[in-house]
């Protein structure tokens, strides 16, 4: 059923069966990993402090501790707060 459906939806699709056909894609992925790996870590205490404070702020928004989210349903609090802040000058 699945191959027949694919033939109907994408008649020009071609299944590439070459053994090492995706080596260029994998090599590109390696370059991306090499670039992103150093960016994973917090370099100093100030960076960690900013990240932790931001996380705490978002958690408090979700819990309704700020007037920005007063009277807003729980699942919409974060979106409502950021929407409110985006309209502020």
Secondary structure as UniProt FT lines:
FT   HELIX           2..9
FT   TURN            11..12
FT   TURN            19..22
FT   HELIX           23..37
FT   HELIX           38..40
FT   HELIX           45..63
FT   HELIX           67..69
FT   TURN            70..71
FT   HELIX           74..76
FT   HELIX           77..87
//
